[in-house]
């Protein structure tokens, strides 16, 4: 009788259950730790969105799980897109990075022309029952373009000012379109990630510090130019000076952190989410998390995010050492993006930085943000897969002479 061999997916599943792999087994060709980290954050996000959005769901449509259902549909969509994106080879992203950037630029123009105005900002394009936020995809498109540019013009970036300034001109045009929405938070995230990628590419320190100084001056100027931004900064410095006005959102968030203490009030027992804290399931979901699961719960979520970022940076380092520069720069860019956006989101909710409309990666409610970051995770999985495949093939060639 002929004995059938196990399918690859069965062997991979068994290897997850049995971490002590035999030497005779083939090595896994994907980073299961990265995958589990992303899935864990998605599940935690679904739980917290379901808990924090109940009062708003009842107020809008008398459905306590209105936003949880929508978030669950977004998650299923994201998993399907991830399964598709992980099959796309990296050379496709490298060869089409300019087209992706152009497409994102067109979308940013369209949102200014036909976008939906919500809370005074035109950041969304209506696609039937859902709203798409082009800014989230523009981040990924810019970082993909920068990775390709740093490969093509690596020597110019390191040796002369012209090569250093070219990608900044591209960033400037995107920043103008984003500020017209207005969306200063996305501009700051894109700027910091751009600076980080240029630094990794070996830009001269004098140019690097000059760019940081210029960016700080620009941000300060933009804050001073808009009264609502000045109110955010003043409320950040002393939110209790106007607790029912400009400082209302931050004071409510701080009360949520204070009530949470070490272990929290218990899942579902938040008081601040009962329409006291605005945007409880989006920008300030970490405040509800702190109130219900306490300091320990927040630390657990931040640990998952730190581990995910560290995996991204490790994959980027391995790619650079393997002389796969595009993959290395892109993976590091994604890691910087995730880490800085996490820092800004948690910092804003806890009063460490001024309030910005940025989501907590893979946690907050928001289909566009969730989809863009899921695509980024899928790209990381693809980079790691191609690195492992190359190492596996090299090992087999050496083993067989």
N, C-alpha and C positions, 0 to 999 in steps of 0.2 A: 504493500500500500504506500502511495506517495504521500509524504508529509509536507503540508503547506507551511511555508514560512510566515511569521507574523508580519502584518502590514507595518509600515514605518510609524504611523500614528499610534499604533498599539504599543510598539517598543518605546516610543517617547513617553507615553502615558505611564507605562510601567516604571520607567526610569525616574519619573517624578515621585512615584510612590516609594521607590527604593533608591535612595540617594547614593548607596554604596554600589556603584556600578562595577561590573566585572571588566577586566582589562580587555577581554575579547570583544566587548560591545563597541559599536561605532559611536564616536562622540556626537553629542547633540549639536545640531547645526542652527540653534537659535538660543538667545539668552532668556532662559525661563525665569530667572530672577527679575529681570526687567519687566517681563510680561506680567508676572504675579504682582509686582509693585503697582503697575498701572491699573490692573484689574481691581486690586484692593482699594486704591484711591477712588476708582469709579463707584464701587459698591458703597464705600463710606459717603461719597457725595450723594448717591441716591438716597441713603438713609437720612442724611442731614437735610437735604432738600425736602424730603417728605415731611420731616418733623417741623422745619422752620417755615414752611409755606402754608400750613393748614389754615391759619386765620385769614390770610389773603385769598386763598382759594374759596373759602366760605363767603367772604365779602364780595368776590367777583361773580361767582357762578353757583354758590351754594354747594360746592363740591370740595371737600377738604383735601382731596388728593388730586386736584386739577393739575398742579405743577409737577407733582410726583409722576403722574401718568405721562405728561409731556416729556419730562426728563428721562423716564424709562424708554420712551420711543427714541429719543435722541441717542441714548446709550446703545440701543440695538442698531441704530443707523451707524453709529461710530464703530461698533464691532465689525459690521459688514464692510465699511470703508477700510478699516484697518486690514481686514483679511485680503482686500483687493490691493491696497497700496503696498503691502509687504511683498507682493509678487512683482512689483515694478523694479527693474534693475537700476542701480545708481546712475549709470551712464545716461539714462533717460532724463533724470533730474538735472544732471550736469549739462546736457546738450540743449535742454529746453528752459534753462533758468531765466534767460532774458525774456522769453515769451510769457512765462508765468508772471514775471515782474510787470510787464506791459499790461497783462490781463488784470492784475490787481490794481494797477493805476487807473484803468478804464472803469473798474468797479467803484473806485473811490470818487471818480468824477460823477458817475451815475447816481451815487447816493446823495450827492449835493443837489442833483437835478430832480430826482424822483423819489428820494428817500422819505421815510416816515419820520415825523418829528415827535419824539417822545421825551418828555421832561426837558424841553428846550434844546435838545440835540438831534441832529439829523444824521444818525449813524446806521440806520437799518433800511434795507430794501425788502419790501413785502413780496413774498413768494407764496401766494395763497394764504394758508393758515399760519405760516411761519414767517419769521423775520430773519434775514441774513445780515450779518455785520461784516462788511468787507475788510474792516481794519484788522480783524483777527487773522484773515488769510494773507493780508498784506505783510504782516510780520514774517510769516513763514516764507513768502515769496522773496522778501528782501534778504533774509538770511541765506536762502538758497542761491540767490544772485551773488551775494557777497562771497560765498564759498567758491563759486565758479570764477569770480573776478580775482580772488586771491591766488587761485591756481594759475590763471592766465597771466597775471601781472605781478607775480610774487616779487621779482627783483625790483620792479618799479616802486612797489609799496615800500620796500626796505631802503631804497637808495635815493629816491628823489621825491620832492613835495608833490609833483604833478600826479604821480601814481597814487599817492596817499589821499589826495583831494577828490579824485574822480568818483569813488563810491560815496563820498560825503555829498556830492552834488545830487546824486540819485536819492539819497536819504532826504536831502533838503526839499526836493519836489514832493516826495511822499508826505513829509512833515507839513508842508503848506496845505495839502489837501486834507490832512487829518485835523489840523488846527481850524480849518474852515467848518468842521462839523459842529462843535469843537470836541477834540479828543486829545488833550495834553498827555494823559496817562500813557496811551499807546506810543506817542512820540518819545516820551522819556524811556520807555522800555526798548524801543527800537534803537534809540541813540546809545544807551548803555551797552546793548548787545553788539552794535556796530563797533563801538570803541573796543570792547573785549576781543572781538574777532581780529581787528587790526593789530591789537597788541600781540595776540598769539601769532600773527603772521610776521612779526618782527619789525614793526614800525619803530622809527627812532623815538627815543623818549622825549625829546624836545617837541616833536610833533604831537606825541601822545598827550603830554601835559598841556600843550597849547589848545588841543581839541577839547580837553576836559574844561579848561578855563572858559573857552568860548561857549561850550554847552551850558555851564553854570550861569554865565552872564545872560545867555538867551532865555533860559528858564526864568530867571529873576525878572527879566524884562517882560516876559509874557504874563507873569503873575501880577506885576504892577499895572500892566496895561488893562487888565480886566477886573472890574470891581468884585465879581463873584469869586474870582480866584483869590483876591486879597482877603475876602471874608473867610474863605477856607483856611488860609494860612493863619489869620488872627484867631480863628476859633480853634485851630490846632494848638496854638501856643497857650491859649487860656480858654478852653471850652466852657468853663463854669461862669465866665463873665456874662455870657448870653445863653443860658442852658435851654431856653425855649425858642431861640432864634437860630443864629448861625452855628451855635455849638450843640444844637439838639441831637443830631445824629451821633456825634462822638460821645456825648455824655450818656446817651442810652446804651451805646456799645460798651463803654467803660463800666456801667452798672451791671451789664451782663457778665463781663469778666469778673467783677467783684463778687457777684452772687455765686459764680461757679466754684470758687475756692479750689481745693485740691481734687476732689472727686466729682464735683458737679451736683446738680439737682436731680439728675436722672433723665434718661432719654424721653423727650416729649414734655418735660416739666418746665420749660422756659417760660418766664413771664414777659420778657422783653419782646418776644416774637408776636405777642398779642397786640399787634399794630402799634406798639410803642417804638420799635426800632424799624425805620424804613429800610427797604432793600434787604430784609433779613435773609432771604434765600439766595441772594446774588452776591453783591459786594461785601456784605457783612455776615456771611454764613459762619465765619470763624468765631464771631461773637456768640452766636447761638450755640455753636459747638462748645465754646468755653463754658457757657452757662449750664449746659446739660451734662457734659462729660468732664468738665473741670480742667485743671492744669494738666493732669495726666493725659486726658484725651487729646488736648491740643498738641502736647509733646509727641504723642503717638503718631498723629497725622503729619506733623512737621518732620518726624523721623522718616516716615515713608517717602516724603517729598525729597528729603536730603539724600536718602539712598537712591532714589530715582535719578536725581541730578548727578550724584557721584558715578552711577553706572553710565550716564551719558558722557561725562567727562573722561571716564576710563576708556570707553569705546572710541572716543575721539583721539585720545592719546595712542591707543593701539593702532588706529588707522594711520596716524601721522608717522609712527615708527615703521609701519609697513609700507610707507611711501604712497599711501592713498590719500593725497592731500585734500581733495574735494570732500571725501567722506569725513576726514578728521576735522576740518574746519566747520562743516555743517553740524556734526555731532556736538562739538564744543559750543557752537552758537545756540543750539537747542538747549543745552545745559545751562548756559548763561541766561537765556530767555526765561526758562522755568524758575530758576533760582531767584532772579531779580523780581519777577512778577509776584512770586510767593512773598518775598520780603516786603514789597510795597503793599500788597493786600493785607497781610497780617499787621504790618506797621501802621497802616491807616486805621484798622479796626481797634488797635490797642493804643492809639494816640502817639505813636513814635514818629510818624510822617504825616503830612497833610493828606486829606481824603482824596482818593483817586478812584475813578470808576474802573477798576481792574479786578478780574475774577481770580479766585484761588484755583490754580491749575488742577483740572480733572475733578474738582469738588463742587464748585459753585454752579448754580443753575445758569444756563445759557448755551443754546445749541451751537452757535458759531464758534464760541471759545472752545467748547468741548470737542467739536469736530476738528478744528485746526490743531489742537494739542494732541488729539488721537492720531491724526495723520503724522505729526512729528514723532510720536512714539513708534508708529509703524516704520517710519524712515530709520529710526535708531535700530529697530529690530532687523531691518534689511541690511544696514551697514554691518552690524555684528554678524549676520548670516554670511555675508560675502567674505568677511575676514576669516570666519571659521572654515568656510568652504575652501578658501585659498590655502589656509594652513593644513587642512585635511589632505588636499591634493598634493601639497609639497611633502607631507609626511609619507603619503603612499608612494610618491616617486622615489624618495630617499630609501624607503623600506625595500623597494623592489629594484634598487640599483639604477 
